[in-house]
Amino acid sequence: MIELTAIHWIYVFMVLVIIATLLMRRDIAIPCILGILLIGLAANKGLAGSTGAIFQALIVSATRLLSIIMVISVIVAMSRLLEELKASELMVKPFTKFIKGPSQAFWFIGIIMLVVSWFFWPSPATPLVGAVLLPVALKTGLPAIGAAVAINLFGHGVALSSDFVIQGAPTITSNAAGVDIADVMSQGIPLYLVMSVVTVTVAYIMLKRDMKKGVLSTEKVHFEEVQLSEVKRSGKIASILVPIAFASNILAMFFLGLRGGSATALVGGTAVLLLVVLCLIEYKKEALNKITKYIREGFIFGMKIFGPIIPIAAFFFMGDMGAFVEVMGQDILPAESQGILADLGTQMASVVTMNKPTAAIMEVTIAGITGLDGSGFSGIALSGSLAKVFGTAVNGSIATLGALGQISAIWIGGGTIIPWSGLIAVAAICEVSPMDLARRNLIPVMIGLVVTTIVAMFII
């Protein structure tokens, strides 16, 4: 049996402190930073060395997250240009002719939001889909709250929790859990599907019930529709070029077998090239200066999202042997140690009666708690780390447990039932109350999590 050291117990104590902080709806950056300091002191690095370890841990964390920060930043940069060219509206507008009734409107808006969010993320996708498709949906009799539910659940729920294209969520999960990103995505597919189908179906049934009872009525919301004559030549070119380019990416991923970092690199590189080409088409000689504006906006967005995550992930990465050695050095932990988290999992298996149902319940509960701060991504590092602990303890699939925690953290904190962040943006676009939207999403999301957890018990 591996002997647990003061470092192990400090890590456990700080995880409990972090969970308690989350329950109080407070940010957890300070406990995470103090946790690194205490681990450094326990590793006999001294005050100066432990203080330096904080910065080194931030570097390790930022390095591991850099690729995903980059790809999100360049994609947002490109989306900003598309918005100015009004190409975004043009890309979606042709699909509006397929919406004939409220049910079609709900599912069509949701599916379009899902696809756009996979490639552009829900934040920039929300105003695009909402502004273009909401007026059409309202004309069919779909209440504004119904459109908001579709945009919110498909975007900040289904798309963000799976994140198959940009792969931000599975990257953080895999890094924290110490498994391959491809395993998190492939082994998590049954859970992604169950959560998505159950949650959206329950939400749709509840919506139709309330429409039939007359509880919900169609609200008239007026938006300016973009006319083809209003869009410049560059915008028309962009509306054709961008879908073709990303469709080519999907084909390349399929035929060339691109996964993980290679797939992310292809999407990011395509976004950068499109940004360059479209700037040249629109601004010509001024493109050299204009492109800087969009790159700046993209990176401001990227750092705004991931800036708070870096110190949080820095602490949880200490549970991995590789990251720990990079920051604290060799021969700090016992020779037989496999890393703090692996050691804790092994110890738990020998002391506590753990089984797969218990592991699944604990994973989804703690991951859900991390989402109470309204930022699903801030808790993924913790849920990934716990997946390694629980998976080791029950001799189960760490990747599947990681996917389960990822789902719980993002569906709760990513903007579907916490009335902050993404949910507020959707509510604002659809002109509904954020609290009303959160309340309407609560039951479907909770039912989805319960069913998904039960399924996970059998496939871990």
Contacts in CASP RR format, 6 or more apart in sequence:
PFRMAT RR
TARGET T0000
AUTHOR 0000-0000-0000
METHOD contacts of the structure
MODEL  1
MIELTAIHWIYVFMVLVIIATLLMRRDIAIPCILGILLIGLAANKGLAGS
TGAIFQALIVSATRLLSIIMVISVIVAMSRLLEELKASELMVKPFTKFIK
GPSQAFWFIGIIMLVVSWFFWPSPATPLVGAVLLPVALKTGLPAIGAAVA
INLFGHGVALSSDFVIQGAPTITSNAAGVDIADVMSQGIPLYLVMSVVTV
TVAYIMLKRDMKKGVLSTEKVHFEEVQLSEVKRSGKIASILVPIAFASNI
LAMFFLGLRGGSATALVGGTAVLLLVVLCLIEYKKEALNKITKYIREGFI
FGMKIFGPIIPIAAFFFMGDMGAFVEVMGQDILPAESQGILADLGTQMAS
VVTMNKPTAAIMEVTIAGITGLDGSGFSGIALSGSLAKVFGTAVNGSIAT
LGALGQISAIWIGGGTIIPWSGLIAVAAICEVSPMDLARRNLIPVMIGLV
VTTIVAMFII
1 346 0 8 1.000
1 347 0 8 1.000
1 350 0 8 1.000
2 334 0 8 1.000
2 336 0 8 1.000
2 337 0 8 1.000
2 338 0 8 1.000
2 343 0 8 1.000
2 346 0 8 1.000
2 347 0 8 1.000
3 334 0 8 1.000
4 343 0 8 1.000
4 344 0 8 1.000
4 347 0 8 1.000
5 42 0 8 1.000
5 333 0 8 1.000
5 334 0 8 1.000
6 42 0 8 1.000
7 39 0 8 1.000
7 42 0 8 1.000
7 43 0 8 1.000
7 332 0 8 1.000
7 333 0 8 1.000
7 340 0 8 1.000
8 340 0 8 1.000
8 343 0 8 1.000
8 344 0 8 1.000
10 35 0 8 1.000
10 38 0 8 1.000
10 39 0 8 1.000
10 42 0 8 1.000
11 35 0 8 1.000
11 39 0 8 1.000
11 318 0 8 1.000
11 319 0 8 1.000
11 340 0 8 1.000
11 344 0 8 1.000
12 344 0 8 1.000
14 31 0 8 1.000
14 32 0 8 1.000
14 34 0 8 1.000
14 35 0 8 1.000
14 38 0 8 1.000
14 315 0 8 1.000
15 382 0 8 1.000
17 31 0 8 1.000
18 28 0 8 1.000
18 31 0 8 1.000
18 32 0 8 1.000
18 315 0 8 1.000
18 382 0 8 1.000
19 366 0 8 1.000
19 369 0 8 1.000
19 370 0 8 1.000
21 27 0 8 1.000
21 28 0 8 1.000
21 31 0 8 1.000
22 28 0 8 1.000
22 369 0 8 1.000
22 370 0 8 1.000
22 371 0 8 1.000
22 372 0 8 1.000
22 373 0 8 1.000
23 369 0 8 1.000
23 372 0 8 1.000
25 372 0 8 1.000
25 373 0 8 1.000
26 373 0 8 1.000
27 308 0 8 1.000
27 373 0 8 1.000
28 312 0 8 1.000
28 373 0 8 1.000
28 378 0 8 1.000
29 308 0 8 1.000
29 311 0 8 1.000
29 312 0 8 1.000
31 315 0 8 1.000
32 311 0 8 1.000
32 312 0 8 1.000
32 314 0 8 1.000
32 315 0 8 1.000
32 316 0 8 1.000
33 54 0 8 1.000
33 311 0 8 1.000
33 314 0 8 1.000
33 315 0 8 1.000
35 315 0 8 1.000
36 50 0 8 1.000
36 53 0 8 1.000
36 54 0 8 1.000
36 57 0 8 1.000
36 314 0 8 1.000
36 315 0 8 1.000
36 318 0 8 1.000
36 327 0 8 1.000
37 50 0 8 1.000
37 51 0 8 1.000
37 53 0 8 1.000
37 54 0 8 1.000
38 50 0 8 1.000
39 50 0 8 1.000
39 53 0 8 1.000
39 318 0 8 1.000
39 328 0 8 1.000
40 46 0 8 1.000
40 49 0 8 1.000
40 50 0 8 1.000
40 53 0 8 1.000
40 328 0 8 1.000
41 47 0 8 1.000
41 50 0 8 1.000
43 50 0 8 1.000
43 53 0 8 1.000
43 328 0 8 1.000
43 329 0 8 1.000
43 332 0 8 1.000
45 53 0 8 1.000
45 328 0 8 1.000
53 327 0 8 1.000
53 328 0 8 1.000
54 314 0 8 1.000
56 326 0 8 1.000
56 327 0 8 1.000
57 314 0 8 1.000
57 315 0 8 1.000
57 317 0 8 1.000
57 318 0 8 1.000
57 323 0 8 1.000
57 327 0 8 1.000
58 310 0 8 1.000
58 311 0 8 1.000
58 314 0 8 1.000
60 314 0 8 1.000
60 317 0 8 1.000
60 323 0 8 1.000
60 326 0 8 1.000
60 327 0 8 1.000
61 310 0 8 1.000
61 311 0 8 1.000
61 313 0 8 1.000
61 314 0 8 1.000
61 317 0 8 1.000
62 69 0 8 1.000
62 310 0 8 1.000
64 175 0 8 1.000
64 313 0 8 1.000
64 317 0 8 1.000
64 323 0 8 1.000
65 171 0 8 1.000
65 172 0 8 1.000
65 175 0 8 1.000
65 306 0 8 1.000
65 309 0 8 1.000
65 310 0 8 1.000
65 313 0 8 1.000
67 171 0 8 1.000
67 261 0 8 1.000
67 264 0 8 1.000
67 265 0 8 1.000
68 166 0 8 1.000
68 167 0 8 1.000
68 168 0 8 1.000
68 171 0 8 1.000
68 172 0 8 1.000
68 264 0 8 1.000
68 306 0 8 1.000
69 302 0 8 1.000
69 303 0 8 1.000
69 306 0 8 1.000
70 268 0 8 1.000
71 166 0 8 1.000
71 264 0 8 1.000
71 265 0 8 1.000
71 267 0 8 1.000
71 268 0 8 1.000
71 271 0 8 1.000
72 121 0 8 1.000
72 166 0 8 1.000
72 168 0 8 1.000
72 301 0 8 1.000
72 302 0 8 1.000
72 305 0 8 1.000
72 306 0 8 1.000
73 295 0 8 1.000
73 298 0 8 1.000
73 299 0 8 1.000
73 301 0 8 1.000
73 302 0 8 1.000
73 303 0 8 1.000
74 268 0 8 1.000
74 269 0 8 1.000
74 271 0 8 1.000
74 272 0 8 1.000
74 275 0 8 1.000
74 295 0 8 1.000
74 298 0 8 1.000
75 119 0 8 1.000
75 120 0 8 1.000
75 121 0 8 1.000
75 124 0 8 1.000
75 166 0 8 1.000
75 267 0 8 1.000
75 268 0 8 1.000
75 271 0 8 1.000
76 120 0 8 1.000
76 121 0 8 1.000
76 123 0 8 1.000
76 124 0 8 1.000
76 297 0 8 1.000
76 298 0 8 1.000
76 301 0 8 1.000
76 302 0 8 1.000
77 271 0 8 1.000
77 275 0 8 1.000
77 294 0 8 1.000
77 295 0 8 1.000
77 297 0 8 1.000
77 298 0 8 1.000
77 299 0 8 1.000
78 242 0 8 1.000
78 271 0 8 1.000
78 272 0 8 1.000
78 274 0 8 1.000
78 275 0 8 1.000
78 278 0 8 1.000
78 294 0 8 1.000
79 88 0 8 1.000
79 120 0 8 1.000
79 124 0 8 1.000
79 128 0 8 1.000
80 124 0 8 1.000
80 294 0 8 1.000
80 297 0 8 1.000
80 298 0 8 1.000
81 238 0 8 1.000
81 275 0 8 1.000
81 278 0 8 1.000
81 279 0 8 1.000
81 282 0 8 1.000
81 294 0 8 1.000
82 88 0 8 1.000
82 91 0 8 1.000
82 238 0 8 1.000
82 242 0 8 1.000
82 278 0 8 1.000
83 124 0 8 1.000
83 127 0 8 1.000
83 128 0 8 1.000
85 231 0 8 1.000
85 232 0 8 1.000
85 234 0 8 1.000
85 235 0 8 1.000
85 238 0 8 1.000
85 278 0 8 1.000
85 282 0 8 1.000
86 226 0 8 1.000
86 230 0 8 1.000
86 231 0 8 1.000
86 232 0 8 1.000
86 235 0 8 1.000
87 231 0 8 1.000
87 235 0 8 1.000
87 236 0 8 1.000
87 238 0 8 1.000
87 239 0 8 1.000
87 242 0 8 1.000
88 128 0 8 1.000
88 132 0 8 1.000
88 239 0 8 1.000
89 128 0 8 1.000
89 131 0 8 1.000
89 132 0 8 1.000
89 226 0 8 1.000
89 231 0 8 1.000
90 226 0 8 1.000
90 228 0 8 1.000
90 231 0 8 1.000
90 235 0 8 1.000
90 236 0 8 1.000
90 239 0 8 1.000
91 239 0 8 1.000
91 242 0 8 1.000
91 243 0 8 1.000
92 112 0 8 1.000
92 116 0 8 1.000
92 128 0 8 1.000
92 129 0 8 1.000
92 132 0 8 1.000
92 133 0 8 1.000
93 132 0 8 1.000
93 226 0 8 1.000
95 108 0 8 1.000
95 112 0 8 1.000
95 133 0 8 1.000
96 132 0 8 1.000
96 133 0 8 1.000
96 136 0 8 1.000
98 104 0 8 1.000
98 108 0 8 1.000
99 105 0 8 1.000
99 108 0 8 1.000
99 109 0 8 1.000
99 133 0 8 1.000
99 136 0 8 1.000
99 137 0 8 1.000
99 140 0 8 1.000
100 140 0 8 1.000
101 140 0 8 1.000
101 141 0 8 1.000
101 142 0 8 1.000
102 137 0 8 1.000
102 140 0 8 1.000
102 141 0 8 1.000
102 142 0 8 1.000
102 211 0 8 1.000
103 204 0 8 1.000
103 208 0 8 1.000
104 140 0 8 1.000
105 133 0 8 1.000
105 136 0 8 1.000
105 137 0 8 1.000
105 140 0 8 1.000
105 141 0 8 1.000
105 142 0 8 1.000
105 147 0 8 1.000
105 150 0 8 1.000
106 137 0 8 1.000
106 142 0 8 1.000
106 146 0 8 1.000
106 147 0 8 1.000
106 149 0 8 1.000
106 150 0 8 1.000
106 204 0 8 1.000
106 207 0 8 1.000
107 150 0 8 1.000
107 204 0 8 1.000
108 133 0 8 1.000
109 129 0 8 1.000
109 130 0 8 1.000
109 133 0 8 1.000
109 134 0 8 1.000
109 137 0 8 1.000
109 147 0 8 1.000
109 150 0 8 1.000
109 151 0 8 1.000
109 154 0 8 1.000
110 129 0 8 1.000
110 150 0 8 1.000
110 151 0 8 1.000
110 153 0 8 1.000
110 154 0 8 1.000
110 155 0 8 1.000
111 154 0 8 1.000
112 129 0 8 1.000
112 133 0 8 1.000
113 122 0 8 1.000
113 125 0 8 1.000
113 126 0 8 1.000
113 129 0 8 1.000
113 150 0 8 1.000
113 151 0 8 1.000
113 154 0 8 1.000
113 155 0 8 1.000
113 159 0 8 1.000
114 154 0 8 1.000
114 155 0 8 1.000
114 158 0 8 1.000
114 159 0 8 1.000
116 125 0 8 1.000
116 128 0 8 1.000
116 129 0 8 1.000
117 125 0 8 1.000
117 154 0 8 1.000
117 155 0 8 1.000
117 156 0 8 1.000
117 159 0 8 1.000
117 160 0 8 1.000
118 159 0 8 1.000
118 162 0 8 1.000
118 163 0 8 1.000
118 164 0 8 1.000
118 165 0 8 1.000
118 166 0 8 1.000
119 165 0 8 1.000
119 166 0 8 1.000
119 246 0 8 1.000
119 267 0 8 1.000
120 128 0 8 1.000
121 160 0 8 1.000
121 166 0 8 1.000
122 155 0 8 1.000
122 156 0 8 1.000
122 157 0 8 1.000
122 159 0 8 1.000
122 160 0 8 1.000
122 422 0 8 1.000
123 301 0 8 1.000
123 305 0 8 1.000
123 422 0 8 1.000
123 425 0 8 1.000
125 155 0 8 1.000
125 159 0 8 1.000
126 151 0 8 1.000
126 155 0 8 1.000
126 422 0 8 1.000
126 425 0 8 1.000
126 426 0 8 1.000
126 429 0 8 1.000
127 425 0 8 1.000
127 429 0 8 1.000
129 151 0 8 1.000
130 147 0 8 1.000
130 151 0 8 1.000
130 429 0 8 1.000
130 430 0 8 1.000
131 223 0 8 1.000
131 429 0 8 1.000
132 226 0 8 1.000
133 147 0 8 1.000
134 144 0 8 1.000
134 147 0 8 1.000
134 221 0 8 1.000
134 223 0 8 1.000
134 429 0 8 1.000
134 430 0 8 1.000
135 221 0 8 1.000
135 222 0 8 1.000
135 223 0 8 1.000
135 225 0 8 1.000
137 147 0 8 1.000
138 144 0 8 1.000
138 147 0 8 1.000
138 218 0 8 1.000
138 219 0 8 1.000
138 220 0 8 1.000
138 221 0 8 1.000
141 218 0 8 1.000
142 218 0 8 1.000
143 207 0 8 1.000
143 211 0 8 1.000
143 216 0 8 1.000
143 217 0 8 1.000
143 218 0 8 1.000
143 219 0 8 1.000
144 218 0 8 1.000
144 219 0 8 1.000
144 221 0 8 1.000
144 430 0 8 1.000
144 431 0 8 1.000
144 432 0 8 1.000
145 207 0 8 1.000
145 216 0 8 1.000
145 430 0 8 1.000
145 432 0 8 1.000
145 436 0 8 1.000
145 437 0 8 1.000
145 440 0 8 1.000
146 207 0 8 1.000
146 216 0 8 1.000
146 440 0 8 1.000
147 430 0 8 1.000
148 426 0 8 1.000
148 427 0 8 1.000
148 429 0 8 1.000
148 430 0 8 1.000
148 432 0 8 1.000
148 437 0 8 1.000
149 203 0 8 1.000
149 207 0 8 1.000
149 437 0 8 1.000
149 440 0 8 1.000
149 441 0 8 1.000
151 426 0 8 1.000
151 429 0 8 1.000
151 430 0 8 1.000
152 415 0 8 1.000
152 416 0 8 1.000
152 422 0 8 1.000
152 423 0 8 1.000
152 426 0 8 1.000
152 437 0 8 1.000
152 441 0 8 1.000
153 199 0 8 1.000
153 200 0 8 1.000
153 203 0 8 1.000
153 416 0 8 1.000
153 441 0 8 1.000
153 444 0 8 1.000
153 445 0 8 1.000
154 200 0 8 1.000
156 410 0 8 1.000
156 414 0 8 1.000
156 415 0 8 1.000
156 416 0 8 1.000
156 422 0 8 1.000
156 423 0 8 1.000
156 426 0 8 1.000
157 196 0 8 1.000
157 199 0 8 1.000
157 410 0 8 1.000
157 411 0 8 1.000
157 414 0 8 1.000
157 415 0 8 1.000
157 416 0 8 1.000
158 192 0 8 1.000
158 196 0 8 1.000
158 200 0 8 1.000
160 169 0 8 1.000
160 410 0 8 1.000
160 414 0 8 1.000
161 169 0 8 1.000
161 192 0 8 1.000
161 195 0 8 1.000
161 196 0 8 1.000
161 406 0 8 1.000
161 407 0 8 1.000
161 410 0 8 1.000
161 411 0 8 1.000
162 169 0 8 1.000
162 185 0 8 1.000
162 192 0 8 1.000
162 196 0 8 1.000
163 169 0 8 1.000
163 170 0 8 1.000
164 185 0 8 1.000
165 263 0 8 1.000
165 267 0 8 1.000
166 264 0 8 1.000
166 267 0 8 1.000
167 181 0 8 1.000
167 185 0 8 1.000
167 260 0 8 1.000
167 261 0 8 1.000
167 263 0 8 1.000
167 264 0 8 1.000
168 264 0 8 1.000
169 377 0 8 1.000
169 380 0 8 1.000
169 406 0 8 1.000
169 410 0 8 1.000
170 181 0 8 1.000
170 184 0 8 1.000
170 185 0 8 1.000
170 403 0 8 1.000
170 406 0 8 1.000
171 181 0 8 1.000
171 260 0 8 1.000
171 264 0 8 1.000
172 309 0 8 1.000
172 313 0 8 1.000
172 377 0 8 1.000
172 380 0 8 1.000
172 381 0 8 1.000
172 384 0 8 1.000
173 181 0 8 1.000
173 184 0 8 1.000
173 380 0 8 1.000
173 383 0 8 1.000
173 384 0 8 1.000
173 387 0 8 1.000
173 402 0 8 1.000
173 403 0 8 1.000
173 405 0 8 1.000
173 406 0 8 1.000
174 180 0 8 1.000
174 181 0 8 1.000
174 183 0 8 1.000
174 184 0 8 1.000
174 399 0 8 1.000
175 313 0 8 1.000
175 317 0 8 1.000
175 320 0 8 1.000
175 381 0 8 1.000
176 313 0 8 1.000
176 316 0 8 1.000
176 317 0 8 1.000
176 320 0 8 1.000
176 380 0 8 1.000
176 381 0 8 1.000
176 382 0 8 1.000
176 383 0 8 1.000
176 384 0 8 1.000
176 385 0 8 1.000
176 387 0 8 1.000
176 388 0 8 1.000
177 184 0 8 1.000
177 384 0 8 1.000
177 385 0 8 1.000
177 387 0 8 1.000
177 388 0 8 1.000
177 398 0 8 1.000
177 399 0 8 1.000
177 401 0 8 1.000
177 402 0 8 1.000
178 320 0 8 1.000
178 388 0 8 1.000
178 398 0 8 1.000
179 388 0 8 1.000
179 398 0 8 1.000
179 399 0 8 1.000
180 399 0 8 1.000
181 259 0 8 1.000
181 260 0 8 1.000
181 261 0 8 1.000
182 259 0 8 1.000
182 260 0 8 1.000
183 399 0 8 1.000
184 399 0 8 1.000
184 402 0 8 1.000
184 403 0 8 1.000
184 406 0 8 1.000
185 260 0 8 1.000
185 403 0 8 1.000
186 399 0 8 1.000
187 397 0 8 1.000
187 399 0 8 1.000
187 400 0 8 1.000
187 403 0 8 1.000
188 399 0 8 1.000
188 400 0 8 1.000
188 403 0 8 1.000
188 404 0 8 1.000
190 455 0 8 1.000
190 459 0 8 1.000
191 400 0 8 1.000
191 403 0 8 1.000
191 404 0 8 1.000
191 407 0 8 1.000
191 452 0 8 1.000
191 455 0 8 1.000
191 456 0 8 1.000
191 459 0 8 1.000
192 403 0 8 1.000
192 407 0 8 1.000
194 448 0 8 1.000
194 451 0 8 1.000
194 452 0 8 1.000
194 455 0 8 1.000
195 407 0 8 1.000
195 411 0 8 1.000
195 448 0 8 1.000
195 449 0 8 1.000
195 451 0 8 1.000
195 452 0 8 1.000
198 444 0 8 1.000
198 447 0 8 1.000
198 448 0 8 1.000
198 451 0 8 1.000
198 452 0 8 1.000
199 411 0 8 1.000
199 444 0 8 1.000
199 445 0 8 1.000
199 447 0 8 1.000
199 448 0 8 1.000
200 444 0 8 1.000
202 443 0 8 1.000
202 444 0 8 1.000
202 447 0 8 1.000
202 448 0 8 1.000
203 440 0 8 1.000
203 441 0 8 1.000
203 444 0 8 1.000
206 440 0 8 1.000
206 443 0 8 1.000
206 444 0 8 1.000
207 216 0 8 1.000
207 440 0 8 1.000
210 216 0 8 1.000
219 431 0 8 1.000
221 430 0 8 1.000
221 431 0 8 1.000
228 236 0 8 1.000
231 239 0 8 1.000
232 282 0 8 1.000
234 278 0 8 1.000
234 281 0 8 1.000
234 282 0 8 1.000
235 282 0 8 1.000
237 278 0 8 1.000
237 281 0 8 1.000
238 274 0 8 1.000
238 278 0 8 1.000
238 281 0 8 1.000
241 274 0 8 1.000
241 277 0 8 1.000
241 278 0 8 1.000
242 274 0 8 1.000
245 270 0 8 1.000
245 273 0 8 1.000
245 274 0 8 1.000
246 267 0 8 1.000
246 270 0 8 1.000
248 270 0 8 1.000
249 266 0 8 1.000
249 267 0 8 1.000
249 270 0 8 1.000
252 258 0 8 1.000
252 266 0 8 1.000
253 259 0 8 1.000
253 263 0 8 1.000
253 266 0 8 1.000
258 266 0 8 1.000
275 291 0 8 1.000
275 294 0 8 1.000
275 295 0 8 1.000
276 287 0 8 1.000
276 291 0 8 1.000
279 287 0 8 1.000
279 290 0 8 1.000
279 291 0 8 1.000
279 294 0 8 1.000
280 287 0 8 1.000
282 290 0 8 1.000
283 290 0 8 1.000
305 377 0 8 1.000
306 377 0 8 1.000
308 375 0 8 1.000
308 378 0 8 1.000
309 375 0 8 1.000
309 377 0 8 1.000
309 378 0 8 1.000
309 381 0 8 1.000
312 378 0 8 1.000
312 379 0 8 1.000
312 381 0 8 1.000
312 382 0 8 1.000
313 381 0 8 1.000
315 381 0 8 1.000
316 381 0 8 1.000
316 382 0 8 1.000
316 384 0 8 1.000
316 385 0 8 1.000
317 323 0 8 1.000
317 381 0 8 1.000
318 324 0 8 1.000
318 327 0 8 1.000
318 328 0 8 1.000
318 340 0 8 1.000
319 339 0 8 1.000
319 340 0 8 1.000
319 341 0 8 1.000
319 385 0 8 1.000
319 388 0 8 1.000
320 339 0 8 1.000
320 340 0 8 1.000
320 341 0 8 1.000
320 385 0 8 1.000
320 388 0 8 1.000
321 333 0 8 1.000
321 337 0 8 1.000
321 338 0 8 1.000
321 339 0 8 1.000
321 342 0 8 1.000
322 339 0 8 1.000
324 332 0 8 1.000
324 333 0 8 1.000
324 339 0 8 1.000
324 340 0 8 1.000
325 332 0 8 1.000
333 339 0 8 1.000
333 340 0 8 1.000
333 343 0 8 1.000
337 343 0 8 1.000
338 346 0 8 1.000
341 385 0 8 1.000
341 388 0 8 1.000
341 389 0 8 1.000
341 392 0 8 1.000
342 388 0 8 1.000
342 392 0 8 1.000
344 389 0 8 1.000
345 388 0 8 1.000
345 389 0 8 1.000
345 390 0 8 1.000
345 391 0 8 1.000
345 392 0 8 1.000
345 393 0 8 1.000
346 392 0 8 1.000
346 393 0 8 1.000
348 354 0 8 1.000
348 389 0 8 1.000
348 390 0 8 1.000
348 392 0 8 1.000
348 393 0 8 1.000
349 392 0 8 1.000
349 393 0 8 1.000
349 394 0 8 1.000
349 395 0 8 1.000
352 393 0 8 1.000
354 390 0 8 1.000
354 393 0 8 1.000
354 394 0 8 1.000
355 394 0 8 1.000
356 394 0 8 1.000
356 396 0 8 1.000
356 457 0 8 1.000
356 458 0 8 1.000
356 460 0 8 1.000
357 457 0 8 1.000
358 394 0 8 1.000
359 390 0 8 1.000
359 391 0 8 1.000
359 393 0 8 1.000
359 394 0 8 1.000
359 396 0 8 1.000
359 401 0 8 1.000
359 460 0 8 1.000
360 401 0 8 1.000
360 404 0 8 1.000
360 453 0 8 1.000
360 456 0 8 1.000
360 457 0 8 1.000
360 460 0 8 1.000
361 453 0 8 1.000
362 386 0 8 1.000
362 390 0 8 1.000
363 383 0 8 1.000
363 386 0 8 1.000
363 387 0 8 1.000
363 390 0 8 1.000
363 401 0 8 1.000
363 402 0 8 1.000
363 404 0 8 1.000
363 405 0 8 1.000
363 408 0 8 1.000
363 456 0 8 1.000
364 404 0 8 1.000
364 405 0 8 1.000
364 407 0 8 1.000
364 408 0 8 1.000
364 449 0 8 1.000
364 452 0 8 1.000
364 453 0 8 1.000
364 456 0 8 1.000
365 408 0 8 1.000
366 382 0 8 1.000
366 383 0 8 1.000
366 386 0 8 1.000
367 379 0 8 1.000
367 380 0 8 1.000
367 382 0 8 1.000
367 383 0 8 1.000
367 386 0 8 1.000
367 404 0 8 1.000
367 405 0 8 1.000
367 406 0 8 1.000
367 407 0 8 1.000
367 408 0 8 1.000
367 409 0 8 1.000
367 412 0 8 1.000
368 383 0 8 1.000
368 405 0 8 1.000
368 408 0 8 1.000
368 409 0 8 1.000
368 412 0 8 1.000
368 413 0 8 1.000
370 376 0 8 1.000
370 378 0 8 1.000
370 379 0 8 1.000
370 380 0 8 1.000
370 382 0 8 1.000
370 383 0 8 1.000
370 409 0 8 1.000
370 413 0 8 1.000
371 378 0 8 1.000
371 379 0 8 1.000
371 409 0 8 1.000
371 412 0 8 1.000
371 413 0 8 1.000
371 414 0 8 1.000
371 418 0 8 1.000
372 412 0 8 1.000
372 413 0 8 1.000
372 418 0 8 1.000
373 413 0 8 1.000
374 413 0 8 1.000
374 414 0 8 1.000
374 415 0 8 1.000
374 418 0 8 1.000
374 420 0 8 1.000
374 421 0 8 1.000
375 413 0 8 1.000
375 414 0 8 1.000
375 421 0 8 1.000
376 409 0 8 1.000
376 410 0 8 1.000
376 412 0 8 1.000
376 413 0 8 1.000
376 414 0 8 1.000
376 415 0 8 1.000
377 409 0 8 1.000
377 410 0 8 1.000
377 414 0 8 1.000
379 409 0 8 1.000
380 405 0 8 1.000
380 406 0 8 1.000
380 409 0 8 1.000
380 410 0 8 1.000
383 402 0 8 1.000
383 405 0 8 1.000
383 406 0 8 1.000
383 408 0 8 1.000
383 409 0 8 1.000
384 401 0 8 1.000
384 402 0 8 1.000
384 405 0 8 1.000
384 406 0 8 1.000
386 401 0 8 1.000
386 405 0 8 1.000
387 398 0 8 1.000
387 399 0 8 1.000
387 401 0 8 1.000
387 402 0 8 1.000
387 404 0 8 1.000
387 405 0 8 1.000
388 398 0 8 1.000
390 401 0 8 1.000
391 397 0 8 1.000
391 398 0 8 1.000
391 401 0 8 1.000
391 460 0 8 1.000
392 398 0 8 1.000
394 460 0 8 1.000
396 460 0 8 1.000
397 459 0 8 1.000
397 460 0 8 1.000
400 456 0 8 1.000
400 459 0 8 1.000
400 460 0 8 1.000
401 456 0 8 1.000
401 460 0 8 1.000
404 452 0 8 1.000
404 453 0 8 1.000
404 456 0 8 1.000
407 449 0 8 1.000
407 452 0 8 1.000
408 449 0 8 1.000
411 417 0 8 1.000
411 445 0 8 1.000
411 449 0 8 1.000
412 418 0 8 1.000
412 445 0 8 1.000
412 449 0 8 1.000
413 421 0 8 1.000
414 421 0 8 1.000
414 422 0 8 1.000
415 421 0 8 1.000
415 422 0 8 1.000
415 423 0 8 1.000
416 423 0 8 1.000
416 438 0 8 1.000
416 441 0 8 1.000
416 445 0 8 1.000
417 423 0 8 1.000
417 438 0 8 1.000
417 441 0 8 1.000
417 442 0 8 1.000
417 445 0 8 1.000
418 438 0 8 1.000
419 427 0 8 1.000
419 434 0 8 1.000
419 435 0 8 1.000
419 437 0 8 1.000
419 438 0 8 1.000
423 434 0 8 1.000
423 437 0 8 1.000
423 438 0 8 1.000
423 441 0 8 1.000
424 434 0 8 1.000
426 437 0 8 1.000
427 433 0 8 1.000
427 434 0 8 1.000
427 436 0 8 1.000
427 437 0 8 1.000
430 437 0 8 1.000
END
